[in-house]
Amino acid sequence: MSLTNQHEEKRDYIRMRMETQATLTLGNARVQCVCVDLSGTGMCLELKNELQIGDEAVVYMPSYQNKFDALNACIRIKRVMQDGDIYCYGAEIIELLA
């Protein structure tokens, strides 16, 4: 790893950029969203619904290849940024679900 990479990425898990459709379930509500990036401990989600920091939800991302399982995880909202009518949420993965 070069010094440049060491300086740019100081996380325990590297973020993987993606644009994957996902379903967010918060209580009885299901909302479509986009997973913008994913790491070993968290993810960034874009959606039009307003959530609160500390909200817990279940996120489901289907697998597009049979050799990989879908991602089904309990998450907690940690950060929020707003750009017009789109919210970008930083979420911590609390638990991977079966």
Rosetta constraint file for C-alpha pairs under 8 A:
AtomPair CA 1 CA 5 HARMONIC 6.26 0.50
AtomPair CA 1 CA 6 HARMONIC 6.76 0.50
AtomPair CA 2 CA 6 HARMONIC 6.35 0.50
AtomPair CA 3 CA 7 HARMONIC 6.17 0.50
AtomPair CA 4 CA 8 HARMONIC 6.17 0.50
AtomPair CA 5 CA 9 HARMONIC 5.97 0.50
AtomPair CA 6 CA 10 HARMONIC 6.42 0.50
AtomPair CA 9 CA 14 HARMONIC 7.04 0.50
AtomPair CA 13 CA 39 HARMONIC 5.72 0.50
AtomPair CA 13 CA 40 HARMONIC 5.49 0.50
AtomPair CA 13 CA 41 HARMONIC 7.22 0.50
AtomPair CA 14 CA 39 HARMONIC 5.86 0.50
AtomPair CA 14 CA 40 HARMONIC 7.60 0.50
AtomPair CA 15 CA 37 HARMONIC 6.09 0.50
AtomPair CA 15 CA 38 HARMONIC 5.41 0.50
AtomPair CA 15 CA 39 HARMONIC 4.58 0.50
AtomPair CA 15 CA 40 HARMONIC 7.91 0.50
AtomPair CA 16 CA 37 HARMONIC 5.33 0.50
AtomPair CA 16 CA 38 HARMONIC 5.20 0.50
AtomPair CA 16 CA 39 HARMONIC 6.15 0.50
AtomPair CA 17 CA 36 HARMONIC 6.10 0.50
AtomPair CA 17 CA 37 HARMONIC 4.41 0.50
AtomPair CA 17 CA 38 HARMONIC 6.72 0.50
AtomPair CA 18 CA 35 HARMONIC 6.69 0.50
AtomPair CA 18 CA 36 HARMONIC 5.12 0.50
AtomPair CA 18 CA 37 HARMONIC 5.25 0.50
AtomPair CA 18 CA 38 HARMONIC 7.46 0.50
AtomPair CA 19 CA 34 HARMONIC 6.18 0.50
AtomPair CA 19 CA 35 HARMONIC 5.76 0.50
AtomPair CA 19 CA 36 HARMONIC 5.03 0.50
AtomPair CA 19 CA 37 HARMONIC 7.37 0.50
AtomPair CA 20 CA 34 HARMONIC 5.46 0.50
AtomPair CA 20 CA 35 HARMONIC 5.16 0.50
AtomPair CA 20 CA 36 HARMONIC 6.86 0.50
AtomPair CA 20 CA 61 HARMONIC 7.42 0.50
AtomPair CA 21 CA 32 HARMONIC 7.22 0.50
AtomPair CA 21 CA 33 HARMONIC 5.99 0.50
AtomPair CA 21 CA 34 HARMONIC 4.63 0.50
AtomPair CA 21 CA 35 HARMONIC 6.30 0.50
AtomPair CA 21 CA 61 HARMONIC 6.68 0.50
AtomPair CA 22 CA 32 HARMONIC 5.98 0.50
AtomPair CA 22 CA 33 HARMONIC 5.29 0.50
AtomPair CA 22 CA 34 HARMONIC 5.59 0.50
AtomPair CA 22 CA 35 HARMONIC 6.38 0.50
AtomPair CA 22 CA 59 HARMONIC 6.70 0.50
AtomPair CA 22 CA 60 HARMONIC 5.57 0.50
AtomPair CA 22 CA 61 HARMONIC 4.64 0.50
AtomPair CA 22 CA 62 HARMONIC 7.28 0.50
AtomPair CA 23 CA 30 HARMONIC 6.60 0.50
AtomPair CA 23 CA 31 HARMONIC 5.71 0.50
AtomPair CA 23 CA 32 HARMONIC 4.73 0.50
AtomPair CA 23 CA 33 HARMONIC 5.99 0.50
AtomPair CA 23 CA 59 HARMONIC 5.66 0.50
AtomPair CA 23 CA 60 HARMONIC 5.18 0.50
AtomPair CA 23 CA 61 HARMONIC 6.65 0.50
AtomPair CA 24 CA 30 HARMONIC 5.63 0.50
AtomPair CA 24 CA 31 HARMONIC 5.14 0.50
AtomPair CA 24 CA 32 HARMONIC 6.25 0.50
AtomPair CA 24 CA 33 HARMONIC 6.81 0.50
AtomPair CA 24 CA 57 HARMONIC 6.63 0.50
AtomPair CA 24 CA 58 HARMONIC 5.74 0.50
AtomPair CA 24 CA 59 HARMONIC 4.53 0.50
AtomPair CA 24 CA 60 HARMONIC 6.53 0.50
AtomPair CA 25 CA 29 HARMONIC 5.70 0.50
AtomPair CA 25 CA 30 HARMONIC 4.50 0.50
AtomPair CA 25 CA 31 HARMONIC 6.44 0.50
AtomPair CA 25 CA 57 HARMONIC 5.57 0.50
AtomPair CA 25 CA 58 HARMONIC 5.09 0.50
AtomPair CA 25 CA 59 HARMONIC 6.34 0.50
AtomPair CA 26 CA 30 HARMONIC 6.50 0.50
AtomPair CA 26 CA 56 HARMONIC 7.00 0.50
AtomPair CA 26 CA 57 HARMONIC 4.71 0.50
AtomPair CA 26 CA 58 HARMONIC 6.67 0.50
AtomPair CA 27 CA 57 HARMONIC 7.37 0.50
AtomPair CA 31 CA 49 HARMONIC 7.95 0.50
AtomPair CA 32 CA 47 HARMONIC 7.22 0.50
AtomPair CA 33 CA 45 HARMONIC 6.59 0.50
AtomPair CA 33 CA 46 HARMONIC 5.72 0.50
AtomPair CA 33 CA 47 HARMONIC 4.88 0.50
AtomPair CA 33 CA 48 HARMONIC 7.97 0.50
AtomPair CA 34 CA 45 HARMONIC 5.59 0.50
AtomPair CA 34 CA 46 HARMONIC 5.20 0.50
AtomPair CA 34 CA 47 HARMONIC 6.71 0.50
AtomPair CA 35 CA 43 HARMONIC 6.97 0.50
AtomPair CA 35 CA 44 HARMONIC 5.85 0.50
AtomPair CA 35 CA 45 HARMONIC 4.57 0.50
AtomPair CA 35 CA 46 HARMONIC 6.49 0.50
AtomPair CA 36 CA 43 HARMONIC 7.45 0.50
AtomPair CA 36 CA 44 HARMONIC 5.41 0.50
AtomPair CA 36 CA 45 HARMONIC 5.76 0.50
AtomPair CA 36 CA 46 HARMONIC 6.88 0.50
AtomPair CA 37 CA 43 HARMONIC 5.51 0.50
AtomPair CA 37 CA 44 HARMONIC 5.26 0.50
AtomPair CA 37 CA 45 HARMONIC 7.53 0.50
AtomPair CA 38 CA 42 HARMONIC 6.07 0.50
AtomPair CA 38 CA 43 HARMONIC 4.34 0.50
AtomPair CA 38 CA 44 HARMONIC 6.61 0.50
AtomPair CA 39 CA 43 HARMONIC 6.07 0.50
AtomPair CA 41 CA 92 HARMONIC 5.98 0.50
AtomPair CA 41 CA 93 HARMONIC 5.31 0.50
AtomPair CA 41 CA 94 HARMONIC 7.93 0.50
AtomPair CA 42 CA 75 HARMONIC 7.88 0.50
AtomPair CA 42 CA 90 HARMONIC 7.33 0.50
AtomPair CA 42 CA 91 HARMONIC 5.44 0.50
AtomPair CA 42 CA 92 HARMONIC 4.25 0.50
AtomPair CA 42 CA 93 HARMONIC 4.84 0.50
AtomPair CA 43 CA 90 HARMONIC 5.98 0.50
AtomPair CA 43 CA 91 HARMONIC 5.33 0.50
AtomPair CA 43 CA 92 HARMONIC 6.62 0.50
AtomPair CA 43 CA 93 HARMONIC 7.37 0.50
AtomPair CA 44 CA 88 HARMONIC 6.69 0.50
AtomPair CA 44 CA 89 HARMONIC 5.47 0.50
AtomPair CA 44 CA 90 HARMONIC 4.63 0.50
AtomPair CA 44 CA 91 HARMONIC 6.11 0.50
AtomPair CA 45 CA 88 HARMONIC 5.63 0.50
AtomPair CA 45 CA 89 HARMONIC 5.15 0.50
AtomPair CA 45 CA 90 HARMONIC 6.65 0.50
AtomPair CA 45 CA 91 HARMONIC 7.53 0.50
AtomPair CA 46 CA 86 HARMONIC 6.62 0.50
AtomPair CA 46 CA 87 HARMONIC 5.61 0.50
AtomPair CA 46 CA 88 HARMONIC 4.51 0.50
AtomPair CA 46 CA 89 HARMONIC 6.37 0.50
AtomPair CA 47 CA 86 HARMONIC 5.71 0.50
AtomPair CA 47 CA 87 HARMONIC 5.47 0.50
AtomPair CA 47 CA 88 HARMONIC 6.73 0.50
AtomPair CA 48 CA 85 HARMONIC 6.00 0.50
AtomPair CA 48 CA 86 HARMONIC 4.82 0.50
AtomPair CA 48 CA 87 HARMONIC 5.82 0.50
AtomPair CA 49 CA 86 HARMONIC 7.77 0.50
AtomPair CA 49 CA 87 HARMONIC 7.05 0.50
AtomPair CA 50 CA 87 HARMONIC 6.86 0.50
AtomPair CA 51 CA 55 HARMONIC 6.81 0.50
AtomPair CA 51 CA 77 HARMONIC 7.86 0.50
AtomPair CA 52 CA 77 HARMONIC 7.06 0.50
AtomPair CA 53 CA 76 HARMONIC 7.79 0.50
AtomPair CA 53 CA 77 HARMONIC 5.06 0.50
AtomPair CA 53 CA 78 HARMONIC 5.42 0.50
AtomPair CA 53 CA 79 HARMONIC 6.30 0.50
AtomPair CA 53 CA 80 HARMONIC 7.33 0.50
AtomPair CA 54 CA 76 HARMONIC 5.80 0.50
AtomPair CA 54 CA 77 HARMONIC 5.18 0.50
AtomPair CA 54 CA 78 HARMONIC 6.24 0.50
AtomPair CA 55 CA 76 HARMONIC 5.67 0.50
AtomPair CA 55 CA 77 HARMONIC 5.48 0.50
AtomPair CA 56 CA 74 HARMONIC 7.00 0.50
AtomPair CA 56 CA 75 HARMONIC 5.57 0.50
AtomPair CA 56 CA 76 HARMONIC 4.44 0.50
AtomPair CA 56 CA 77 HARMONIC 6.49 0.50
AtomPair CA 57 CA 74 HARMONIC 5.72 0.50
AtomPair CA 57 CA 75 HARMONIC 5.44 0.50
AtomPair CA 57 CA 76 HARMONIC 6.55 0.50
AtomPair CA 58 CA 72 HARMONIC 7.00 0.50
AtomPair CA 58 CA 73 HARMONIC 5.52 0.50
AtomPair CA 58 CA 74 HARMONIC 4.42 0.50
AtomPair CA 58 CA 75 HARMONIC 6.01 0.50
AtomPair CA 59 CA 71 HARMONIC 7.69 0.50
AtomPair CA 59 CA 72 HARMONIC 5.76 0.50
AtomPair CA 59 CA 73 HARMONIC 5.44 0.50
AtomPair CA 59 CA 74 HARMONIC 6.42 0.50
AtomPair CA 59 CA 75 HARMONIC 7.02 0.50
AtomPair CA 60 CA 70 HARMONIC 7.18 0.50
AtomPair CA 60 CA 71 HARMONIC 5.61 0.50
AtomPair CA 60 CA 72 HARMONIC 4.50 0.50
AtomPair CA 60 CA 73 HARMONIC 6.66 0.50
AtomPair CA 61 CA 70 HARMONIC 5.69 0.50
AtomPair CA 61 CA 71 HARMONIC 5.02 0.50
AtomPair CA 61 CA 72 HARMONIC 6.52 0.50
AtomPair CA 62 CA 69 HARMONIC 7.65 0.50
AtomPair CA 62 CA 70 HARMONIC 4.47 0.50
AtomPair CA 62 CA 71 HARMONIC 6.44 0.50
AtomPair CA 63 CA 68 HARMONIC 6.12 0.50
AtomPair CA 63 CA 69 HARMONIC 5.88 0.50
AtomPair CA 63 CA 70 HARMONIC 4.56 0.50
AtomPair CA 63 CA 71 HARMONIC 7.37 0.50
AtomPair CA 64 CA 68 HARMONIC 7.88 0.50
AtomPair CA 71 CA 96 HARMONIC 7.71 0.50
AtomPair CA 72 CA 96 HARMONIC 6.16 0.50
AtomPair CA 72 CA 97 HARMONIC 5.33 0.50
AtomPair CA 72 CA 98 HARMONIC 6.89 0.50
AtomPair CA 73 CA 93 HARMONIC 6.62 0.50
AtomPair CA 73 CA 94 HARMONIC 7.35 0.50
AtomPair CA 73 CA 95 HARMONIC 5.66 0.50
AtomPair CA 73 CA 96 HARMONIC 4.36 0.50
AtomPair CA 73 CA 97 HARMONIC 5.14 0.50
AtomPair CA 74 CA 93 HARMONIC 6.11 0.50
AtomPair CA 74 CA 94 HARMONIC 5.48 0.50
AtomPair CA 74 CA 95 HARMONIC 5.15 0.50
AtomPair CA 74 CA 96 HARMONIC 6.36 0.50
AtomPair CA 74 CA 97 HARMONIC 7.00 0.50
AtomPair CA 75 CA 91 HARMONIC 6.02 0.50
AtomPair CA 75 CA 92 HARMONIC 5.42 0.50
AtomPair CA 75 CA 93 HARMONIC 4.51 0.50
AtomPair CA 75 CA 94 HARMONIC 5.21 0.50
AtomPair CA 75 CA 95 HARMONIC 7.12 0.50
AtomPair CA 76 CA 91 HARMONIC 5.35 0.50
AtomPair CA 76 CA 92 HARMONIC 5.22 0.50
AtomPair CA 76 CA 93 HARMONIC 6.63 0.50
AtomPair CA 76 CA 94 HARMONIC 6.71 0.50
AtomPair CA 77 CA 89 HARMONIC 6.55 0.50
AtomPair CA 77 CA 90 HARMONIC 6.09 0.50
AtomPair CA 77 CA 91 HARMONIC 4.39 0.50
AtomPair CA 77 CA 92 HARMONIC 6.48 0.50
AtomPair CA 78 CA 89 HARMONIC 7.33 0.50
AtomPair CA 78 CA 90 HARMONIC 5.55 0.50
AtomPair CA 78 CA 91 HARMONIC 5.27 0.50
AtomPair CA 78 CA 92 HARMONIC 6.59 0.50
AtomPair CA 79 CA 89 HARMONIC 5.59 0.50
AtomPair CA 79 CA 90 HARMONIC 4.81 0.50
AtomPair CA 79 CA 91 HARMONIC 6.94 0.50
AtomPair CA 80 CA 87 HARMONIC 6.79 0.50
AtomPair CA 80 CA 88 HARMONIC 5.68 0.50
AtomPair CA 80 CA 89 HARMONIC 4.56 0.50
AtomPair CA 80 CA 90 HARMONIC 6.27 0.50
AtomPair CA 81 CA 87 HARMONIC 5.84 0.50
AtomPair CA 81 CA 88 HARMONIC 5.16 0.50
AtomPair CA 81 CA 89 HARMONIC 6.55 0.50
AtomPair CA 82 CA 86 HARMONIC 5.88 0.50
AtomPair CA 82 CA 87 HARMONIC 4.51 0.50
AtomPair CA 82 CA 88 HARMONIC 6.13 0.50
AtomPair CA 83 CA 87 HARMONIC 6.33 0.50
AtomPair CA 83 CA 88 HARMONIC 7.83 0.50
